Amino acid sequence: MLKWLLTGFLAGAIASAALFRVLHHRRVAQEAQQAAAAAALREETIATEREAAAKSAAALRRDRDRAIDESAKLKKRVFELESYAGGREGKRAGGREGKREGGRKAAKTWAEIASQLGALAGKIRGLPMDSWPPEAEALKGDLRAAFEALAAELGMTPEEAMHTPGGLEALMLELLAQAVPPLSAEEEARLRELLAAQETDWERFREECADLSRLEQLRAFTELSLTSREQFLATLSPGHAELLKDYPLFTQDWQGSQTWIDGSRSKVTAAITDQWSASLGLNDAQKAALQPLVTEYIDRERALNEDIWARRRKGEDLSRQADYALRLGLMIETQKKISGTLSLAPDQEARLRDWQFTWGVNVTDEMGE
């Protein structure tokens, strides 16, 4: 009897141990599955958060770019309206405001305007022109008149004329000549020689404009004005360069017209195709041939956006003017592909040469890719 009891006890113990091992392995397997599921969930959460962060960053960059673009357009419009208002005021004033040439008030010299800038430095330093106090209204009027006179001489808009050597650079030179301490005789001579050399480059640009499309003219103007300003500033002593930074008038970038389109890939593609087709007066066959070029443009424009922001994240001081020149380059390449692909009629070719917009895109359903 005892033998059977011992045998039963041992059998039960062995069975219990086996059951324990089975349950233990199951528990370990379940815990491993739960850990794997939790890890997968964490990875999915992290991926979702990264995607959301990428979309948010892209949206913020888009909003920033749009705000800068709108600000530039508004400033340009304010300048145009003030110029128009100044002209009407001058006509109402009759001959009391000074000598006139052809009904227009004679523009003051840059030396005279620089003297006014220096006298009002304490009130306008650090402020953009559209935020100057009432005491500076006469100075604003004189600046407008000077830029309008230069624009009429060069066959440009007043805003374009500002960014030529005879515009803001000439004014900066006269301001520094009257600064404390002023330019030395050698420094002033070197700067005047630089402006004279730049004028030669600008004269060549004006002579070659007739052979360029409007977009090519804009790119040449943008790059030349940027180079001229950088050359001028690089010639200055650190102290004089710092003095000019106190005047936002001298640090503003030139930038032409940009159109931004946001939405899904299909929406952006359709919008650009429709806009370009309407602009050029394309027929159905030409519009169909245009679509692959639109797709290519969207892909390259997105890549350009990422490259520009990557360069800025790395610390490169890429100005809005340099940014605009890059976008013009892509638009010009696309313009040439359209001309070589679509068999345009003469009037359509003329419309294409007159293009002066760049198109920016934000493909919202592909952000983060």
matplotlib code that plots the C-alpha trace (Angstrom):
import matplotlib.pyplot as plt

x = [0.0, 2.8, 4.5, 1.4, 1.0, 4.6, 4.3, 1.1, 2.7, 5.7, 3.5, 1.5, 4.6, 6.0, 2.7, 2.5, 6.1, 5.3, 2.1, 4.1, 6.7, 3.9, 2.2, 5.5, 6.4, 2.9, 3.3, 6.7, 5.4, 2.4, 4.7, 7.0, 4.0, 2.7, 6.2, 6.4, 3.0, 3.9, 7.1, 5.3, 2.7, 5.5, 7.2, 3.8, 3.2, 6.7, 6.3, 2.9, 4.4, 7.3, 4.9, 2.8, 5.9, 7.1, 3.7, 3.6, 7.1, 6.3, 3.0, 4.9, 7.5, 4.8, 3.0, 6.3, 7.1, 3.6, 3.7, 7.1, 5.8, 2.6, 4.6, 6.8, 3.8, 2.1, 5.2, 5.5, 1.9, 2.2, 5.3, 3.3, 0.3, 2.5, 4.3, 1.0, -0.3, 2.9, 2.6, -1.0, 0.0, 2.8, 0.3, -2.0, 0.8, 1.5, 4.9, 5.3, 7.3, 10.3, 11.6, 9.9, 10.9, 8.0, 5.4, 7.4, 9.2, 12.9, 14.5, 17.0, 20.5, 21.6, 23.9, 20.9, 18.8, 21.7, 21.9, 18.2, 18.7, 21.5, 19.5, 16.5, 18.7, 17.5, 13.9, 14.0, 16.9, 15.7, 12.4, 11.3, 10.3, 6.6, 6.9, 8.7, 7.2, 5.4, 8.6, 10.0, 7.2, 9.2, 12.1, 9.9, 8.6, 12.1, 13.1, 10.1, 10.9, 14.5, 13.6, 11.0, 13.4, 16.0, 13.4, 12.4, 16.0, 16.6, 13.2, 12.4, 9.9, 10.9, 11.3, 13.7, 15.6, 16.2, 18.3, 20.7, 24.1, 22.6, 19.9, 20.4, 24.2, 24.7, 22.6, 24.6, 27.8, 26.7, 25.4, 28.7, 30.6, 28.7, 28.8, 30.9, 33.6, 33.2, 34.7, 38.4, 39.4, 40.7, 37.6, 35.3, 37.4, 37.4, 33.6, 33.0, 35.3, 33.2, 29.9, 31.4, 32.5, 29.0, 27.4, 29.2, 27.7, 24.3, 24.6, 25.4, 22.4, 20.1, 21.5, 21.0, 17.5, 15.8, 17.1, 15.8, 12.4, 10.8, 11.8, 15.4, 15.4, 14.1, 16.8, 19.6, 18.3, 17.9, 21.4, 23.1, 21.4, 22.4, 26.0, 26.2, 25.0, 27.2, 30.3, 29.5, 29.0, 32.1, 34.2, 33.1, 34.9, 33.1, 32.0, 30.4, 28.8, 27.2, 26.0, 24.0, 22.4, 20.5, 18.5, 16.2, 15.8, 19.3, 18.8, 15.5, 15.6, 14.3, 11.7, 9.3, 5.9, 5.3, 2.2, 1.7, -0.7, -1.5, -3.5, -3.4, -1.2, -4.2, -5.5, -2.1, -1.5, -4.9, -4.5, -1.1, -2.2, -5.3, -3.4, -0.6, -3.0, -5.2, -2.2, -0.9, -4.2, -3.5, -5.8, -6.8, -3.9, -1.4, -2.9, -2.5, 1.1, 1.7, 0.6, 3.9, 5.8, 3.6, 4.2, 8.0, 7.8, 5.9, 8.5, 11.5, 9.9, 9.3, 12.9, 14.0, 12.0, 13.6, 17.1, 16.6, 15.4, 18.2, 20.7, 19.2, 19.0, 22.7, 23.2, 23.6, 22.5, 20.4, 18.5, 15.0, 16.5, 18.9, 15.9, 13.9, 16.8, 16.8, 13.0, 13.4, 16.0, 13.7, 10.8, 13.1, 14.1, 10.4, 9.6, 12.1, 10.8, 7.3, 8.5, 10.4, 7.6, 4.2, 4.6, 3.3, 1.9, 3.7, 1.2, 1.5, 5.3, 4.9, 2.7, 5.3, 8.1, 6.1, 5.7, 6.9, 5.6, 7.1, 4.8, 5.4, 3.6, 2.8, 1.5, -0.3, -1.0, 2.7, 4.3, 7.0, 7.8]
y = [0.0, 2.3, 1.6, 2.6, 5.8, 6.8, 6.0, 8.1, 10.9, 10.9, 10.8, 13.7, 15.7, 15.0, 16.0, 19.2, 20.1, 19.5, 21.6, 24.4, 24.4, 24.5, 27.4, 29.2, 28.9, 30.2, 33.1, 33.9, 33.7, 36.0, 38.5, 38.5, 39.0, 41.8, 43.4, 43.1, 44.6, 47.5, 48.1, 48.1, 50.5, 52.8, 52.7, 53.5, 56.4, 57.7, 57.5, 59.2, 62.0, 62.4, 62.6, 65.2, 67.2, 67.1, 68.3, 71.0, 72.2, 72.2, 74.1, 76.7, 77.1, 77.6, 80.2, 82.0, 82.1, 83.3, 86.0, 87.3, 87.3, 89.1, 91.6, 92.3, 92.8, 95.1, 97.2, 97.5, 98.5, 101.1, 102.6, 102.8, 104.4, 106.9, 107.7, 108.4, 110.4, 112.4, 113.2, 114.4, 116.5, 118.1, 119.1, 120.7, 122.6, 124.5, 126.2, 126.7, 123.5, 124.2, 124.1, 121.6, 119.8, 119.0, 119.5, 117.2, 118.5, 118.4, 115.5, 116.3, 115.0, 111.9, 114.1, 116.3, 113.3, 111.8, 114.9, 114.6, 111.0, 111.9, 114.7, 112.3, 109.3, 109.3, 109.1, 106.6, 104.3, 100.7, 101.5, 100.5, 103.4, 102.7, 103.1, 106.4, 109.1, 112.2, 114.2, 112.1, 112.7, 115.3, 112.9, 110.1, 112.4, 113.4, 109.7, 108.9, 111.7, 110.7, 107.0, 108.1, 110.3, 107.5, 105.1, 107.4, 107.7, 103.9, 102.8, 100.8, 100.9, 103.0, 99.8, 98.3, 101.6, 101.5, 98.3, 99.7, 101.2, 104.7, 104.1, 102.8, 102.3, 105.9, 107.0, 104.8, 106.3, 109.8, 108.9, 107.4, 110.4, 112.5, 110.0, 110.3, 109.3, 109.8, 107.8, 108.5, 110.0, 106.6, 104.7, 107.2, 107.0, 103.2, 103.1, 105.6, 103.5, 100.4, 102.2, 103.3, 99.7, 98.4, 100.9, 99.3, 95.9, 97.4, 99.2, 95.8, 94.3, 97.0, 96.5, 92.7, 92.8, 92.8, 89.4, 87.9, 86.6, 88.6, 85.8, 85.8, 89.6, 89.2, 86.6, 88.7, 91.8, 89.9, 88.4, 91.6, 93.7, 91.2, 91.0, 94.8, 95.3, 92.5, 94.0, 97.4, 96.2, 94.0, 97.1, 98.9, 99.0, 97.0, 100.2, 101.7, 98.4, 98.3, 101.9, 101.0, 98.0, 100.5, 101.6, 98.8, 100.9, 99.7, 96.0, 95.2, 92.5, 92.8, 90.1, 89.8, 88.1, 84.6, 82.5, 79.8, 76.9, 74.5, 71.3, 67.6, 66.5, 66.3, 69.7, 71.4, 69.7, 70.7, 74.3, 74.8, 73.1, 75.3, 78.5, 77.9, 76.7, 79.8, 82.1, 80.7, 80.0, 76.3, 74.0, 70.5, 68.7, 71.2, 71.1, 67.3, 67.6, 70.2, 67.9, 65.9, 69.1, 70.3, 67.1, 67.4, 71.1, 70.2, 67.5, 69.8, 72.7, 70.5, 69.4, 73.0, 73.9, 71.2, 72.2, 75.8, 74.9, 72.4, 75.1, 77.5, 74.8, 74.3, 78.0, 79.4, 83.0, 82.6, 85.8, 86.1, 87.6, 84.6, 82.3, 84.1, 83.8, 80.0, 79.8, 81.9, 79.5, 76.6, 78.5, 79.5, 75.9, 74.9, 77.8, 76.6, 73.0, 74.2, 76.2, 73.1, 70.6, 72.2, 73.5, 76.9, 79.4, 82.8, 84.6, 81.8, 82.1, 85.8, 85.1, 82.6, 85.1, 87.6, 85.3, 87.0, 84.8, 81.8, 79.2, 77.7, 74.5, 72.8, 69.2, 68.7, 64.9, 64.2, 66.3, 64.5, 62.2]
z = [0.0, 0.9, -2.3, -4.3, -2.3, -2.9, -6.6, -6.8, -5.0, -7.3, -10.4, -9.1, -8.4, -11.8, -13.4, -11.4, -12.4, -16.0, -15.7, -14.0, -16.8, -19.5, -17.7, -17.2, -20.9, -21.8, -19.4, -20.8, -24.4, -23.5, -21.8, -24.9, -27.2, -25.0, -24.9, -28.7, -29.1, -26.7, -28.6, -32.0, -30.5, -29.3, -32.7, -34.4, -31.9, -32.5, -36.3, -36.0, -33.8, -36.3, -39.2, -37.4, -36.4, -40.0, -41.3, -38.6, -39.5, -43.2, -42.5, -40.4, -43.1, -45.6, -43.4, -42.8, -46.5, -47.4, -44.6, -45.9, -49.5, -48.5, -46.5, -49.5, -51.7, -49.2, -48.8, -52.6, -52.8, -50.0, -51.8, -55.1, -53.4, -51.5, -54.7, -56.4, -53.4, -53.3, -57.0, -56.6, -53.6, -55.6, -58.3, -55.8, -54.3, -57.5, -57.6, -53.9, -53.2, -55.3, -58.8, -61.2, -64.3, -66.7, -63.9, -61.4, -58.4, -59.0, -57.0, -54.4, -54.6, -52.7, -50.6, -49.6, -48.7, -46.8, -44.7, -43.9, -43.0, -40.6, -39.0, -38.3, -37.4, -33.8, -34.8, -37.7, -36.8, -36.7, -38.4, -41.9, -44.1, -43.7, -39.9, -39.9, -37.6, -39.0, -38.8, -41.6, -44.1, -46.0, -46.2, -47.5, -50.2, -51.2, -51.4, -53.6, -55.9, -56.2, -56.9, -59.4, -61.2, -61.3, -62.5, -65.4, -66.4, -66.3, -67.7, -64.5, -61.7, -58.6, -56.6, -59.2, -59.5, -55.7, -56.1, -58.8, -57.9, -58.6, -56.0, -52.5, -52.9, -54.0, -51.0, -48.6, -49.9, -49.3, -45.8, -44.9, -46.3, -43.7, -40.9, -37.7, -38.3, -42.1, -44.9, -45.4, -48.7, -49.8, -48.7, -50.5, -53.7, -53.6, -53.2, -56.1, -58.3, -57.4, -58.2, -61.6, -62.4, -61.4, -63.6, -66.5, -65.6, -65.3, -68.7, -70.3, -68.5, -70.0, -73.5, -73.3, -71.9, -75.2, -76.0, -72.7, -71.6, -68.8, -66.3, -67.5, -67.1, -63.5, -62.7, -64.2, -62.3, -59.0, -59.2, -60.3, -57.7, -55.0, -56.2, -56.3, -52.8, -51.4, -53.2, -51.7, -48.2, -48.4, -49.2, -46.0, -42.6, -39.9, -38.2, -41.3, -42.2, -38.7, -39.1, -42.2, -40.5, -38.3, -41.4, -42.7, -45.8, -46.9, -46.0, -47.7, -50.4, -53.9, -54.7, -57.6, -57.8, -56.5, -56.6, -54.0, -54.3, -51.5, -51.5, -52.5, -55.3, -57.7, -56.6, -57.1, -60.4, -61.7, -60.5, -62.1, -65.4, -65.6, -64.8, -67.3, -70.0, -69.5, -69.5, -72.8, -74.4, -75.0, -76.9, -75.5, -77.2, -75.9, -72.4, -72.4, -73.4, -70.7, -67.8, -67.6, -67.4, -64.6, -62.7, -63.2, -62.0, -58.9, -58.0, -58.6, -56.8, -53.7, -53.9, -54.2, -51.1, -49.1, -50.3, -49.4, -45.9, -45.4, -46.2, -43.8, -41.0, -41.5, -40.8, -44.3, -44.5, -47.6, -48.2, -49.7, -52.8, -53.3, -52.6, -55.3, -57.8, -57.3, -57.9, -61.0, -62.3, -62.0, -63.6, -66.6, -67.2, -67.2, -69.5, -72.0, -71.8, -72.5, -75.5, -76.9, -76.2, -77.0, -80.6, -79.5, -82.0, -82.3, -80.0, -77.4, -77.5, -76.9, -73.9, -72.6, -72.9, -70.9, -67.9, -64.7, -61.9, -60.1, -58.7, -55.3, -54.2, -50.9, -51.6, -48.3, -48.7, -49.3, -46.5, -44.6, -47.6]

ax = plt.figure().add_subplot(projection="3d")
ax.plot(x, y, z, "-o")
ax.set_aspect("equal")
plt.show()
